[in-house]
Amino acid sequence: MIKSKKKGQVWIETVTYTLIAFVLIGLILAFVKPKIDELQDKALIDQSINVLKQIDFVINEVYQEGVGNKRMIEIGLKEGQITFNSTNDSISFFFEGKYMYSEPGLQYKEGSFDVLTSKLGSTYKVLIKKEYPNFNLTYFGKEDSKALSKSTTPYELFISNKGGTSQVIDFSIK
């Protein structure tokens, strides 16, 4: 009789320790997961700024190389949205996430790009933008705007110098 009581006690202890382990794992995840999400959002924003800088570099390169020059770059976009705005002659990246990239409501410069973060409930909206007052940006030769959203495959973006008095820089997607 004593032997079966010890066997039952071992099972009760095993279940109790397992439950305690699950509770501790749950508590750790409750504190760590939001921080991991923030770090992923920060990395995504930093990566997108690098993509915008790459686009900016190619725009300046096709301009300096002269009329008829054309370059292709691949753009991987896991989250957010890149917009080519022909009416404002600007390029922007918009992202909504849990990371506060800059002080909400205050615009600041990241290289030649303007960054504006705004708070929306428990999330933040980050807008990174650059205007090109010396160029006339077009999309497929028209004064259209194009927004690229997240995609599993990279976009093939062609940037070409069409020349003209207003220095037309044209974007097209394959």
C-alpha positions as CSV (number, residue, x, y, z in Angstrom):
1,M,0.0,0.0,0.0
2,I,2.8,2.4,0.8
3,K,4.4,1.7,-2.6
4,S,1.3,2.9,-4.6
5,K,1.1,6.1,-2.5
6,K,4.7,7.0,-3.5
7,K,3.9,6.2,-7.2
8,G,0.9,8.6,-7.1
9,Q,3.0,11.3,-5.4
10,V,5.6,11.1,-8.2
11,W,2.9,11.7,-10.8
12,I,1.4,14.6,-8.9
13,E,4.9,16.2,-8.5
14,T,5.6,15.6,-12.2
15,V,2.4,17.3,-13.3
16,T,3.0,20.2,-10.8
17,Y,6.5,20.8,-12.1
18,T,5.4,20.6,-15.7
19,L,2.6,23.2,-15.0
20,I,5.1,25.5,-13.3
21,A,7.5,25.2,-16.2
22,F,4.7,26.1,-18.7
23,V,3.7,29.1,-16.6
24,L,7.3,30.3,-16.5
25,I,7.7,29.9,-20.2
26,G,4.5,31.8,-20.8
27,L,5.6,34.6,-18.6
28,I,8.9,34.9,-20.3
29,L,7.3,34.9,-23.7
30,A,4.8,37.6,-22.6
31,F,7.7,39.9,-21.8
32,V,10.2,38.9,-24.6
33,K,7.8,38.6,-27.6
34,P,6.9,42.4,-27.7
35,K,10.6,43.3,-27.6
36,I,11.4,40.8,-30.4
37,D,8.6,42.4,-32.5
38,E,10.0,45.8,-31.9
39,L,13.5,44.7,-33.0
40,Q,12.0,43.1,-36.1
41,D,10.2,46.4,-36.9
42,K,13.4,48.4,-36.4
43,A,15.4,46.1,-38.7
44,L,12.6,46.3,-41.3
45,I,12.6,50.2,-41.2
46,D,16.4,50.3,-41.4
47,Q,16.4,47.9,-44.4
48,S,13.7,50.0,-46.1
49,I,15.8,53.2,-45.6
50,N,18.7,51.4,-47.3
51,V,16.4,50.5,-50.2
52,L,15.3,54.1,-50.5
53,K,18.9,55.2,-50.4
54,Q,19.7,52.7,-53.2
55,I,16.8,54.1,-55.3
56,D,18.1,57.6,-54.7
57,F,21.6,56.7,-55.7
58,V,20.3,55.1,-59.0
59,I,18.1,58.2,-59.7
60,N,21.2,60.5,-59.4
61,E,23.3,58.0,-61.4
62,V,20.9,57.9,-64.4
63,Y,20.6,61.7,-64.2
64,Q,24.4,62.1,-64.3
65,E,24.9,59.6,-67.0
66,G,22.6,61.5,-69.4
67,V,19.4,61.1,-71.4
68,G,18.6,57.5,-72.3
69,N,20.4,56.0,-69.4
70,K,18.5,53.1,-67.6
71,R,19.1,51.0,-64.6
72,M,17.4,48.1,-62.9
73,I,17.3,47.4,-59.2
74,E,15.6,44.7,-57.3
75,I,13.4,45.8,-54.3
76,G,12.5,43.3,-51.7
77,L,9.6,44.5,-49.6
78,K,8.5,42.3,-46.7
79,E,6.2,44.8,-45.0
80,G,5.1,48.4,-45.5
81,Q,4.6,50.3,-48.7
82,I,6.9,52.2,-51.1
83,T,5.1,54.9,-53.1
84,F,6.4,56.7,-56.2
85,N,4.3,59.9,-56.3
86,S,4.5,61.7,-59.7
87,T,2.3,64.6,-58.7
88,N,4.5,65.6,-55.8
89,D,7.7,64.3,-57.4
90,S,8.6,62.2,-54.3
91,I,9.3,58.7,-53.1
92,S,8.1,57.5,-49.7
93,F,8.0,54.5,-47.5
94,F,5.1,53.9,-45.0
95,F,5.1,51.3,-42.3
96,E,2.9,50.6,-39.3
97,G,4.4,48.6,-36.4
98,K,5.2,48.5,-32.7
99,Y,8.6,50.3,-32.9
100,M,8.9,54.0,-32.2
101,Y,11.5,54.9,-34.8
102,S,11.7,58.6,-33.9
103,E,10.0,61.0,-31.5
104,P,6.2,61.0,-32.5
105,G,5.1,64.2,-34.2
106,L,8.6,65.6,-34.8
107,Q,10.1,65.4,-38.3
108,Y,13.8,64.7,-38.5
109,K,16.4,64.0,-41.3
110,E,17.9,60.6,-42.0
111,G,20.5,61.5,-44.6
112,S,18.5,63.3,-47.3
113,F,15.2,61.7,-46.2
114,D,12.5,63.2,-44.0
115,V,11.2,60.9,-41.2
116,L,8.0,61.4,-39.4
117,T,6.7,59.0,-36.7
118,S,3.1,59.3,-35.4
119,K,1.5,57.3,-32.6
120,L,-1.8,55.4,-33.3
121,G,-3.0,53.6,-30.2
122,S,-0.4,51.0,-29.3
123,T,1.3,51.1,-32.7
124,Y,3.4,53.7,-34.6
125,K,3.2,54.9,-38.2
126,V,6.5,55.7,-39.8
127,L,6.7,57.8,-43.0
128,I,10.1,58.2,-44.7
129,K,10.0,60.6,-47.7
130,K,12.2,62.4,-50.1
131,E,11.0,65.1,-52.6
132,Y,12.8,65.7,-55.9
133,P,12.1,69.3,-56.9
134,N,14.7,69.2,-59.7
135,F,13.2,66.2,-61.4
136,N,9.8,65.3,-62.9
137,L,9.2,61.8,-61.7
138,T,6.8,59.7,-63.8
139,Y,5.5,56.1,-63.8
140,F,5.5,54.4,-67.1
141,G,5.8,57.8,-68.8
142,K,2.7,59.2,-67.1
143,E,2.0,61.4,-64.2
144,D,0.7,58.5,-62.2
145,S,1.5,57.3,-58.7
146,K,2.4,53.7,-57.9
147,A,2.5,52.0,-54.5
148,L,4.5,48.8,-54.1
149,S,3.2,46.7,-51.2
150,K,4.7,43.7,-49.5
151,S,5.6,40.8,-51.8
152,T,7.2,37.4,-51.5
153,T,9.3,38.0,-54.6
154,P,11.4,41.1,-55.2
155,Y,10.2,43.8,-57.6
156,E,12.3,44.6,-60.6
157,L,12.3,48.4,-60.7
158,F,13.6,50.2,-63.8
159,I,14.7,53.8,-63.5
160,S,15.5,55.7,-66.6
161,N,16.5,59.3,-67.6
162,K,14.0,60.5,-70.3
163,G,15.6,64.0,-70.4
164,G,13.5,67.0,-71.4
165,T,13.5,70.5,-69.9
166,S,12.0,69.3,-66.7
167,Q,14.5,66.4,-66.4
168,V,12.1,63.4,-66.5
169,I,13.1,60.4,-64.4
170,D,10.8,57.5,-65.2
171,F,10.0,54.4,-63.1
172,S,8.6,51.2,-64.4
173,I,8.1,47.7,-62.9
174,K,8.7,44.5,-64.9
